[in-house]
């Protein structure tokens, strides 16, 4: 079953007395592009989170947000600690500056606390990180499953639309195929009329006329293009049943269909065939727009 690249999933769970909320959003993208926002003290888990997402998603722009709330239901502030060694180093440097330049200003608390990296997020012990990951992985999986279900549901709607358009294209292709014998006969009639007009009553060389018609029929034969087009249609429908990510393959097939229908149009001068070619190209354009959303 094909999947759309657009979806949303959300899950939450309680870990160590705190509530963790995971939200996953996905949009169209040529490749897999991941954007992750999570509490700073969970930074050691970033690789595990990305690995889990890469195992389940193949394409799309994926935005993942992990929040932690306290018992009051508000987002919990990140716990901080003082980088005492850095503060001491700042103080020593400021003292040396005072002595060097004969300054009398006092080194105040406000001055020290305004310096960079004086307060840093508390790093969780390794045991705590592993414990949190065991629970967080479950919540992340639930959010990814919700996202996948939405993508599959939209994918089913996409598949229905794609199949209906392919059926239209196949119908137009059948109309073109039916026009081929008539196209040759019409060319033979026009050629004979033109030759008789030029000869002005002189006898027509029927053998030469048949030869010219045969040459024209060979040049304008679109049987191979129709056969290849139908083969592409068969592959297209099979891919729509696949459980793998087929978005790029389907897009390539549509390019091949466009190539075949362009050749059909260039080989034929029949007005009805030309109209069907335009209809097919219009449907292929709509197909390609829809395919851009398939994973």
Residue, then its C-alpha position, 0 to 999 in steps of 0.5 A: x500500500x502506498x503512503x502519502x508523505x503528509x501526516x501528523x502523529x502525537x503520543x504522550x506517556x509518563x516517565x519518572x513522574x513527568x509527562x513526555x509528549x512527542x509530536x511528529x509532522x511530515x511534509x513533501x520532500x525529495x529526500x528524508x530531511x529530519x528536524x528534531x527539537x527536544x530538551x537539552x538534557x535529553x541531547x544524549x538520546x538524539x542519535x537514538x531518536x533519529x535512528x528510530x525515525x530512519x527505520x520507519x520513514x524513507x522520504x519527507x520533511x519530518x519535524x519531531x518535537x519532544x516536550x516534557x511537562x511537570x505535574x501542573x501540565x506546563x512545560x518543564x523548565x530545563x534544570x540548570x547547574x553552575x559551571x563553577x570552574x568557568x566562573x572562577x576562571x572568569x573571576x581570575x581574568x577580571x581580577x587580572x584586568x583590574x590589576x593590569x589597568x588599575x581599575x577600581x570597579x568591583x567585580x559583582x554578582x550581576x557581572x559574573x552571572x551575565x557572562x556566557x555559559x555560567x549556567x549550563x543544563x544538567x546532564x543526566x547520569x547514563x543510567x537515567x538516560x537509558x531508563x528514559x530512553x526505554x520509556x521514550x522509545x515507546x512514546x516515539x513509536x506510538x507517535x510514528x505509528x499514528x503518523x504512518x496510519x494517517x499517511x496510509x489513509x491519505x495514500x489510499x485516497x491517492x491510489x484511488x485517484x491515480x488508478x482512475x486517471x490511469x484508467x482514463x489514459x488507458x482508454x485514450x490509448x485504446x482510442x488511438x490504437x483504433x485510429x491507426x488503420x483509418x489513419x493509413x487509409x486516409x493517408x492513402x486516399x489523400x495521396x491518391x487524390x493528390x497524385x490524380x490531381x497532378x497527373x491531370x487524367x493520366x493513369x495512376x501507377x497503383x504499385x508506386x502508390x502502394x509503395x508510398x503508402x507502405x513507406x508512410x505506414x512504416x514511418x508513422x507506425x506507433x505500435x511499439x510506443x503503444x505496447x511500451x506505454x501499456x507496459x508502463x501502465x502495468x508496472x505503474x499499477x503493480x507499484x501502487x500495490x507495493x508496500x515499499x516506498x515507490x514515489x521515485x520509481x513511479x515518477x520515473x515511469x510517468x516520465x517514460x509515459x510522457x516520452x512515449x506519448x510525445x513520440x506518438x504525437x510526432x508520428x501521427x498527423x491525424x486530428x483525432x489522435x492528436x486530441x487523444x494525445x493532448x488528453x493523455x498529456x493532461x492526465x499525466x501532468x495531473x498524475x505527476x502532481x499527485x505522485x510528488x506526495x507519495x513516499 
